[in-house]
Amino acid sequence: MASRTPVALADGTKIEEWRLLLILVVSTGIGPFSMQIFLPALPAIQSGFAVSAATAQLAFSLSALAMAVATLIYGPLSDRLGRRPALIAGLVIFLAGSLICAFANSIELLILGRVVQAAGGCAGMVLGRAIVRDLYDRERSAAAIAYITMAMVVAPMLAPAIGGVLTDLFDWPAVFLLGGALGVLVLIAVRGHLPETLVPRDRPTTFSVMLGDFKTLIRLPAFLGFAFQGGFSMAVFFSFLAAAPYVMITVLERPPSEYGLMFIVVSAAFMAGNFTTARLGRRLGIDRMVLGGSAGTLFGACVLLLLVPAVYITPWALFLPMMLIAFTQGVSMPNSLAAVISLRPDLAGAASGLAGFLQMGTAALVAQIIGSIQSGSPYPMAIGMLVSAALMMLSAVYAIGRTRG
């Protein structure tokens, strides 16, 4: 899809499509990258500050919470002030958090830095979708979002390996220094090459107005349907993330490295699904892609549950169905996101932020439940994934029905 064809902006200026998407991809990827790159450094952080594992883990869990809350703010703020200023502000916050982490002399300061870094890093995840909707129609925005969503897969896939090497060679502060350096490069790209895409509107920027926008969106049944379709889609994936390492390493007694290598094929399948959306989404339409992807995920979850007994023979009985699930999620997720921000284009930023919050909250809640009920077998994970996939399918049918009605 991406080409050298100029894209017309609100003020009449133009930018080449490939350049625009490249900036949005790196802006989107920096948040997930910073979230994953420091995980291999957690044992070194725990040892360096002489704290418990639970305390060190707060650097991850509280930053995830910060991301969820921050997604509520960037969207409505960008609807008032513009996409470009909101994204630049988020990147500056990200840089501040990176520096706090790199030079932290206590675990409390490090946790604070991670919260600040995460709150800034998620700006690109929210605003990338809103910028796409400013420039493209409902169908074509799904293809553009598919390219952007790939960044949320590639970044976490590469980040742990890079973080592990940096920790071994230079100790854990190097992880955050690299994140800060990448943040500087992204900030330079945004300031130098990303123009404003939002059509100016004369509306006040107040907290009450932001809440009013959220209230307007929540009253749209189709918005809730598409948002929770994406939320339960993420819940399927998060259920796997919460339980698969336990199943592989503890139940099947496989080495962690084997899990890491096999997980790459899952990420590759998700990328293939996004690529399929980018190539075929506009031709088939958002509704068909959402329904087809949801049905495929439900089918894959059923196959995974049926193959649970074979997991004790080969872990491929777990990962092959998960590849199918990941592919179909790559098909449906960009389209459901495009549908969410297309219901009210004038509130695209607020819709992106609120949908992101609902999706992350739903997925985190389901993952916490699945992760807490491990019983020494893969069945809790498989059942949780199946239930989430069924709710995903029901949400898709409801959303599309209300859109057409």
C-alpha positions in Angstrom: 0.0 0.0 0.0 2.7 2.5 1.0 3.9 4.4 -2.0 5.5 7.7 -3.0 2.1 9.1 -3.8 1.6 12.4 -2.0 -1.0 12.5 0.8 -2.9 15.8 1.0 -3.1 17.3 4.5 -5.6 19.6 6.1 -3.6 22.8 5.3 -3.1 21.8 1.7 0.5 20.6 2.0 1.4 17.1 1.0 3.7 14.3 2.3 4.8 11.1 0.6 2.8 8.2 1.9 5.8 6.0 2.6 7.4 8.7 4.7 4.2 9.3 6.7 3.7 5.6 7.5 7.4 5.2 8.4 7.1 8.0 11.0 3.9 6.5 12.4 5.4 3.0 12.6 8.5 4.1 14.6 6.3 6.4 16.8 4.0 3.5 17.5 6.8 0.9 18.1 8.8 2.9 20.6 6.2 2.3 23.4 6.0 -1.6 23.1 9.8 -1.6 22.5 10.6 0.2 25.8 8.1 -2.0 27.6 9.8 -5.3 26.5 13.5 -4.3 26.3 14.0 -3.9 30.1 12.4 -7.3 31.0 15.7 -9.3 30.7 17.2 -6.7 33.0 14.8 -7.2 35.8 16.9 -9.8 37.7 19.9 -7.4 37.5 17.8 -4.6 38.7 16.5 -6.7 41.6 20.0 -7.7 42.5 21.4 -4.2 42.1 18.9 -2.6 44.4 18.7 -5.6 46.8 14.9 -5.8 46.6 12.4 -8.6 46.3 11.2 -9.9 42.9 7.7 -8.6 43.6 9.1 -5.1 44.2 11.2 -5.2 41.0 8.1 -6.4 39.1 6.3 -3.1 39.9 8.5 -1.5 37.3 6.5 -3.5 34.8 3.0 -3.7 36.2 2.7 0.0 37.2 4.0 1.1 33.8 1.4 -1.1 32.1 -1.2 0.7 34.2 0.3 4.1 33.3 -0.1 3.2 29.6 -3.7 2.3 30.0 -4.5 5.5 31.8 -2.5 7.7 29.4 -4.3 6.3 26.4 -7.4 8.1 27.7 -5.7 11.4 27.6 -3.8 11.6 24.4 -6.7 11.1 22.1 -9.1 13.8 23.4 -6.1 16.1 23.9 -5.1 15.7 20.3 -8.7 16.4 19.2 -8.3 19.9 20.7 -4.6 20.8 20.3 -3.7 18.8 17.2 -2.0 15.4 16.6 1.5 16.8 16.2 1.8 18.8 19.5 0.3 15.9 21.4 2.7 13.4 19.9 5.7 15.7 20.5 4.6 16.1 24.1 4.4 12.4 24.5 7.9 11.8 23.1 9.4 14.5 25.4 7.7 12.8 28.4 9.2 9.5 27.1 12.7 11.0 27.0 12.3 12.4 30.6 11.3 8.9 31.8 14.2 7.2 30.1 16.7 9.6 31.7 15.1 9.1 35.1 15.4 5.3 34.7 19.0 5.4 33.4 20.3 7.4 36.3 18.0 6.1 39.1 19.8 5.4 42.4 16.8 3.7 44.0 14.1 1.2 43.0 11.5 3.8 43.8 13.0 6.3 41.4 13.4 3.6 38.8 9.7 2.6 39.1 8.7 6.3 38.8 10.9 6.6 35.7 9.2 3.6 34.1 5.8 5.0 34.8 6.8 8.3 33.1 8.5 6.5 30.2 5.4 4.3 29.6 3.0 7.2 29.8 5.0 9.1 27.2 5.7 6.1 25.0 2.1 5.1 24.4 1.4 8.5 22.6 2.3 7.0 19.2 0.1 4.0 19.8 -2.9 6.2 20.2 -2.1 9.1 17.8 -0.9 6.9 15.0 -4.4 5.6 14.5 -6.0 9.0 14.8 -3.6 10.5 12.2 -4.5 7.7 9.8 -8.2 8.4 10.2 -7.5 12.1 9.5 -6.2 11.2 6.1 -7.9 8.1 4.9 -11.5 6.9 4.5 -12.9 4.0 6.6 -11.8 1.2 4.4 -8.3 2.4 3.5 -7.5 3.4 7.1 -7.7 -0.3 8.0 -4.8 -1.1 5.5 -2.7 1.8 6.9 -3.3 0.7 10.5 -2.3 -2.8 9.6 1.2 -1.6 8.7 1.4 0.4 12.0 0.2 -2.5 14.0 3.1 -4.6 12.7 5.4 -2.3 14.7 3.6 -3.4 17.9 4.7 -7.0 17.1 8.2 -6.5 15.6 9.3 -4.2 18.5 8.4 -6.6 21.3 9.8 -9.6 19.3 13.2 -8.0 19.0 13.4 -6.0 22.2 14.1 -8.8 24.8 17.1 -10.1 22.9 18.5 -6.6 22.6 17.9 -5.9 26.2 19.6 -9.1 27.3 22.7 -8.4 25.3 22.9 -4.8 26.6 22.5 -6.0 30.2 25.2 -8.6 29.8 27.7 -6.2 28.2 27.0 -2.9 29.9 24.6 -3.5 32.8 20.9 -2.5 33.0 21.1 1.4 32.7 22.3 0.9 29.1 18.8 -0.5 28.3 17.2 2.9 29.2 19.9 4.9 27.5 19.2 3.1 24.3 15.5 3.8 24.7 16.2 7.4 25.2 18.5 7.6 22.1 15.8 6.0 20.0 13.3 8.5 21.4 15.5 11.4 20.3 15.6 10.0 16.8 11.9 9.6 16.7 11.3 13.1 18.1 13.6 14.6 15.4 11.7 12.7 12.7 8.3 13.9 14.0 9.4 17.5 14.5 11.1 17.7 11.1 8.8 15.6 8.8 5.3 15.1 10.4 3.0 18.0 9.7 -0.4 18.5 11.4 -3.2 16.3 10.0 -6.2 17.5 12.0 -8.6 20.0 10.5 -8.7 23.0 13.0 -11.8 23.3 15.1 -12.9 25.9 17.5 -13.6 23.9 20.6 -12.5 24.4 24.2 -9.8 22.1 25.7 -11.3 21.2 29.0 -11.6 18.1 31.2 -15.4 18.3 31.1 -15.3 18.4 27.3 -13.1 15.3 27.2 -15.5 13.5 29.5 -18.3 14.6 27.3 -16.6 13.0 24.3 -16.1 9.7 26.1 -19.8 9.8 27.1 -20.8 10.4 23.5 -18.8 7.4 22.3 -20.0 5.1 25.0 -23.5 5.7 24.0 -22.8 4.3 20.5 -23.5 0.6 20.6 -21.3 0.0 17.6 -18.4 1.7 19.3 -18.7 -0.6 22.4 -19.1 -3.7 20.1 -16.0 -3.0 18.1 -14.0 -1.9 21.2 -14.8 -5.1 23.1 -14.3 -7.2 20.0 -10.7 -5.9 20.0 -10.5 -6.2 23.8 -11.5 -9.9 23.8 -9.2 -10.5 20.8 -6.3 -9.1 22.9 -7.6 -11.2 25.9 -7.1 -14.4 23.8 -3.5 -13.3 23.1 -2.8 -12.2 26.7 -4.2 -15.4 28.0 -1.6 -17.2 26.0 1.1 -14.9 27.1 0.1 -15.3 30.8 0.1 -19.1 30.7 2.2 -20.4 27.9 5.5 -19.9 29.6 4.2 -21.7 32.6 2.9 -24.6 30.5 6.1 -24.9 28.5 8.7 -24.5 31.2 7.0 -25.8 34.3 4.5 -28.4 33.0 6.4 -29.6 29.9 9.8 -29.0 31.4 11.1 -27.3 28.3 14.0 -24.7 28.4 13.0 -21.0 28.3 15.0 -20.6 25.1 12.8 -23.1 23.3 9.7 -21.1 24.3 11.3 -17.9 23.0 12.2 -19.4 19.6 8.8 -21.0 19.1 7.1 -17.7 20.0 8.7 -16.1 17.0 6.5 -18.1 14.7 3.4 -16.8 16.5 4.7 -13.2 16.0 5.4 -14.0 12.3 1.8 -15.3 11.9 0.4 -12.1 13.4 2.5 -10.0 11.0 1.3 -12.1 8.1 -2.3 -11.4 9.1 -1.6 -7.7 9.2 0.0 -7.9 5.8 -3.1 -9.7 4.5 -5.3 -6.9 5.8 -3.0 -4.3 4.1 -3.3 -6.0 0.8 -6.9 -7.2 0.8 -8.7 -5.1 3.4 -9.9 -2.4 1.1 -11.2 -4.9 -1.4 -13.1 -7.1 1.1 -14.3 -4.3 3.5 -13.9 -3.9 7.2 -17.0 -5.8 8.3 -16.0 -9.0 6.4 -12.5 -8.8 7.7 -13.6 -8.4 11.3 -16.1 -11.3 11.0 -13.7 -13.5 9.2 -10.9 -12.9 11.6 -13.1 -13.4 14.6 -14.5 -16.7 13.2 -10.9 -17.9 12.5 -9.8 -17.0 16.0 -12.7 -19.0 17.5 -11.9 -21.9 15.3 -8.3 -21.8 16.3 -9.2 -21.7 20.0 -11.4 -24.8 19.5 -8.6 -26.7 17.8 -6.2 -25.7 20.6 -8.5 -27.0 23.2 -9.0 -30.3 21.3 -5.2 -30.7 21.0 -4.4 -30.2 24.7 -3.7 -33.9 25.3 -1.2 -33.9 22.5 0.7 -31.0 24.1 2.4 -33.5 26.3 3.8 -35.2 23.2 4.9 -32.1 21.3 4.6 -28.4 22.1 3.6 -27.8 18.5 0.2 -29.0 19.4 0.0 -25.7 21.3 1.9 -23.4 18.9 0.4 -24.5 15.6 -3.2 -23.6 16.6 -1.8 -20.4 18.2 -0.3 -19.5 14.8 -3.7 -19.7 13.2 -5.1 -17.6 16.0 -2.4 -15.0 15.7 -2.9 -14.8 11.9 -6.7 -14.3 12.1 -6.2 -11.7 14.9 -3.8 -9.9 12.5 -6.7 -9.9 10.0 -9.4 -8.6 12.4 -7.6 -6.2 14.8 -6.6 -3.5 12.3 -10.1 -3.5 10.9 -11.9 -3.3 14.2 -9.6 -0.4 15.2 -10.4 1.3 11.9 -14.1 0.8 12.5 -13.8 2.3 16.1 -12.3 5.5 14.9 -14.6 5.8 11.9 -17.9 5.9 13.8 -17.3 9.6 14.7 -14.3 10.9 12.7 -14.6 14.2 14.5 -13.7 12.3 17.7 -11.1 10.0 16.2 -8.5 10.8 18.9 -11.0 10.3 21.8 -12.2 7.1 20.2 -8.7 5.7 19.8 -7.8 6.5 23.4 -11.0 5.2 24.9 -11.0 2.0 22.8 -7.3 1.4 23.7 -8.2 1.8 27.4 -11.1 -0.6 27.2 -9.1 -3.2 25.2 -6.1 -3.1 27.5 -8.2 -3.2 30.6 -10.2 -6.2 29.3 -7.2 -8.1 28.2 -5.3 -7.4 31.4 -8.2 -8.6 33.6 -8.6 -11.8 31.6 -4.9 -12.5 31.7 -4.7 -11.9 35.4 -7.5 -14.4 36.0 -6.0 -17.0 33.7 -2.5 -16.5 35.2 -3.9 -17.0 38.7 -5.7 -20.3 38.2 -2.9 -22.5 36.9 -3.6 -26.1 37.8 -0.5 -27.9 36.4 -2.1 -28.4 33.0 -2.8 -26.4 29.8 -6.6 -26.6 30.3 -7.2 -23.3 32.1 -5.3 -21.4 29.4 -7.1 -23.3 26.6 -10.6 -22.8 28.1 -9.9 -19.1 28.9 -8.8 -18.5 25.3 -11.9 -20.3 23.9 -14.3 -18.2 26.1 -12.5 -15.0 25.1 -12.7 -16.0 21.4 -16.4 -16.7 21.7 -17.0 -13.3 23.3 -14.9 -11.7 20.6 -17.1 -13.3 17.9 -20.3 -12.2 19.7 -19.0 -8.6 20.0 -18.2 -8.6 16.3 -21.6 -9.8 15.3 -23.2 -7.2 17.6 -21.1 -4.3 16.4 -21.7 -5.0 12.7 -25.4 -5.6 13.3 -25.7 -2.2 15.0 -23.7 -0.5 12.3 -25.9 -1.8 9.5 -29.0 -1.3 11.6 
